[in-house]
Amino acid sequence: MRAHSAGGESRRRPKVGALSAHRRSALVIVGYSACLALCDSCIVIATAACAAFLYHAWWGGEPITYSMSLIGSLAAVLFALPCAARGEYVVPAYLSFEGHAKRTALLWSLAFLCLLTIGFVTKTSAEASRSAVTIFYFGGFASLLATRALLVVATRAQARAGGLLCRRIFLVGFESEIAVFRKRYEASMLGMNLVGAFALRGGDHIQADLALAAASARFLRPDEVVIVAPWSRRRLIDACVEAFRRVPASIRLASDPRLAQLADACNFDIGRASTIELVRPPLSNAEVLLKRSIDLAGAGIGLVLLSPLLAVVALLIKLDSPGPVIFSQRRYGFNQEPFRIFKFRSMTTMEDGRNVVQACRNDARVTRVGRWLRRFSIDEFPQLVNVLRGEMSLVGPRPHAFAHDQNFGQSIAPYARRHNMKPGITGWAQVNGFRGEIKSEKDIRRRVKHDLYYIDNWSIRMDLLCLWRTVASSRAWRNVY
């Protein structure tokens, strides 16, 4: 058994709330994709203007630069949007020129066909010369191909220099298969940052090895966990998938070199490395940024609007009973990274050790003011600060105290998957009535089932629905005491 990190990764655990290498990688990917789309759009608009200039220079007549610029802008939109929808603007696609000519010809022709249809329907096609439009079509295609060829050269150079290692990869498998994979694929030229590899021993050690490998992957925070094993080892592959489902990463199966004829059935999402996606991550990089933007906006606006109420509540807590206004407790967040959750103090005790007793109905530890705060969930409002710090989200699985988290994790196998997404102030389980005291294992299993449903089916619509139900649904107010 052997585990090691690659690419000079730090052994220190990323600080919660800091801009980690994982987040910088996501920003680089999204930023580079936006630049690729912008390059295509600018080239299309510039070609349209050049077509108008050439037409006027060769054939004379009235200048048509303005109308051709409008046509170029519309063509840029009609070309760039389908490219983005098809996933053309990703770094791995620009590590090789293979396929660009065919895809560009198809999408450019479709965009031009749509452009001509719009001109015919709106009766505006007569405003542009047929000669200028013809120059624009062929010149645009040539310009796009030339631009993409230059971008491929630039992207490959950046990849070699380590500036565009867009996907953080963790390999797991037997040592011989890992060696073959690394020899077959040059990591940097696939846009891969190989952050670690774990060699399994086999035999009776598989389960122990996989548990350690999953822990290593949690520490290294990869985007992709690639299983490097012969496809005939079905049980091993299933065991790997089960072990790594607790890691917030995509799980992929590397193609078997002995089954190369099936490579066309594989996904080529990691550069030219043929892999099959077995388990997708809860959120893509774009979805992570979208959800984070909504969290920042919602938490910031919420704190500003609620500041008078928060000040009054703080004063009432101070007058009601001795002790601090804010109570903090250790919780596990995304990827099981610990953080301190903030709440208004609503009880006379502030437990944060191995034994934490959950609040129950008519609990004598709850203060007079605390009873009202808990009834209307006002004690949770300080967690908006946790959202701003990046430790929580507005919507997600509710975090439990350390002691409870460890107990539930041992008795319920899929429990750890709740940490594949940031914890939330509210969640799908809570708005469906599964909150409050956990009296039996059945209660926590129902809660976990709803949390995993949320993780596997996340959407912005689902987040908005959770926020609405938190306020308006009677189910969300069950078992509140």
Protein Blocks (a to p, Z undefined) as FASTA:
>chain_A
ZZddehhiafbdcdehiacfklmmmmmmmmmmmmmmmmmmmmmmmmmmmmmmmmmmmngp
jdfklmmmmmmmmmmmmmmmmmmmnomacfklmmpfghklmmmmmmmmmmmmmmmmmmmm
nopmmmpcfklmmmmmmmmmmmmmmmmmmmmmmmmmmmmnopacfbccdddddfklmmmm
mmmpcfklnopacfbdcddebhjllmmmmmmmmmmmmmnopabdcddddfklmmlmmmmm
mmmmmpccdddddddfklmmmmmmpcckeojaccddfbdcfbdfklmmmmmmmmmmmmmm
mmmmmmmmmmmmmmmmmmmpgcdfbdcdddddehhiacddddddfbfbdcdbfbdcddde
hiakbcfklmmmmmnommmmmmmmmmmnopacfbdcddddfklmmmmmmmmmklmmmmmp
ccdfbdfklmnopgcjdfbfklmmmmmmmmmmmmmmgcfklmmmmmmmmmmpmklmgoiZ
Z
